[in-house]
Amino acid sequence: MLKQETTCVTIAKLEKFEVGNSGWYYDGCAECTKSVAVKDGKLKCYANHISSEPVPRYKLEVLGVDGKFKSRFVFWDSDCFKLIGKSALQMKNELVEAGEDNLLEFPFGLDAMLKKELAIRVVFQPKFNRLSVISFKDDEDSRKKVKDTFKSHEVCINILLANVSISLICILILI
Ligand SMILES: [Zn+2]
């Protein structure tokens, strides 16, 4: 069981969203992607940028499977945008235009990022019991490279995350 934050590479097929209470986006800073809150009457992020209005940013928890194993991955705004092909702002505006009452309800368009098999670089965060995605590749060469490394190296480890686990390669830069 790993106790410290560790950067790893893995391969997984994105199976389904882990729908929590917080919805599919959060209110982000207009200048960076950190979340914002009202401080001293102004909308500020942790870096103290001031936004006139919040920008919706994706934060999606996805269950990824690799055959035998599965785990929760957290995908952040820019990677979700790449996989979905629309910004969270665009997605939210479309829901508003369509007269959707509950904006926290997962819109159908998010499904564009599911069923893909990706080579993913992640940080294992024991504190949150999850894998936070740093970057991904979805080309055949990158997938093959990771799969070959799993086959040929003894560096593969299975990290037990509560009741779920996934094969990870703890190499800093592979993809
Ligand atoms: Zn900011």
Residues whose N, C-alpha, C, O or C-beta is under 5 A from the ligand:
A	BS01	ZN	C29 E31 C32 K34 C45 A47 H49
